[in-house]
Amino acid sequence: PCLWQVKVALTLLKGDKDILCIAGTGMGKILGFWIPLLFQVNSIQLVVTPLNLLGKQNTMSLAKAGIRAIAINAETATAANFSVSATL
């Protein structure tokens, strides 16, 4: 990871600030948000993506790493998907 990705991850792990990460396409913004998931097993991380496809890709990549994830969009916004926090 790049230094700025580590800074994003450390700030998220510290938990005392909200994060807005602005970087160009393909710069690796999502890695800064994924790193904390490795250290906070029973946490919920909300990452907003501008495209349904990005949400789906992120969900599949996290699943390959053994991290539970769900992409919420118009098709998947069901009561069952919003109750996922009850299982943590």
C-alpha positions in Angstrom: 0.0 0.0 0.0 0.9 3.6 -0.5 1.5 6.0 2.4 -1.9 7.8 1.9 -3.7 4.4 1.9 -2.1 3.5 5.2 -3.1 6.9 6.6 -6.7 6.3 5.6 -6.7 2.9 7.1 -5.1 4.1 10.4 -7.5 6.9 10.7 -10.4 4.5 10.2 -9.0 2.1 12.8 -8.6 5.0 15.3 -12.3 5.6 14.8 -12.5 9.2 15.9 -13.0 10.8 12.4 -15.1 10.4 9.3 -13.1 9.8 6.1 -13.5 11.3 2.7 -10.9 9.9 0.3 -10.5 11.7 -3.1 -8.2 10.2 -5.6 -8.2 9.5 -9.3 -9.6 6.4 -11.0 -7.4 3.4 -10.5 -5.4 5.0 -7.6 -6.4 2.3 -5.1 -8.9 4.2 -2.9 -10.7 1.1 -1.8 -7.6 -0.5 -0.3 -7.5 2.1 2.4 -11.0 1.1 3.4 -10.4 -2.6 3.1 -7.3 -2.7 5.4 -9.3 -2.0 8.6 -11.6 -4.9 7.9 -8.7 -7.2 8.5 -8.3 -5.9 12.0 -11.9 -5.3 13.1 -13.5 -8.7 12.6 -17.0 -7.8 14.0 -17.3 -4.4 12.5 -19.4 -2.9 9.8 -17.7 -0.7 7.1 -19.8 1.4 4.8 -18.2 2.2 1.5 -20.2 4.2 -1.1 -19.4 3.6 -4.7 -20.9 5.5 -7.7 -21.7 2.4 -9.7 -23.5 -0.8 -8.9 -20.8 -2.7 -10.8 -18.1 -1.3 -8.4 -20.2 -2.5 -5.4 -20.5 -5.9 -6.9 -16.8 -6.2 -7.7 -15.9 -5.1 -4.2 -18.2 -7.6 -2.7 -16.8 -10.4 -4.8 -13.2 -9.4 -4.0 -13.8 -9.2 -0.3 -15.5 -12.6 -0.3 -12.4 -14.1 -1.9 -10.4 -12.7 1.0 -12.9 -14.3 3.5 -14.6 -11.0 4.4 -18.4 -10.8 4.4 -19.7 -8.0 2.3 -22.9 -6.9 0.6 -23.6 -4.4 -2.1 -26.7 -2.5 -1.4 -28.5 -1.0 -4.4 -32.1 -0.7 -5.7 -32.2 -4.5 -6.4 -30.7 -5.6 -3.1 -32.2 -3.1 -0.7 -34.3 -5.7 1.2 -35.2 -5.9 4.9 -33.1 -9.1 5.2 -30.0 -7.3 3.9 -30.5 -4.3 6.3 -30.7 -6.7 9.2 -27.2 -8.1 8.7 -25.9 -6.1 11.7 -28.1 -8.2 14.0 -25.9 -11.2 13.2 -22.6 -9.6 14.2 
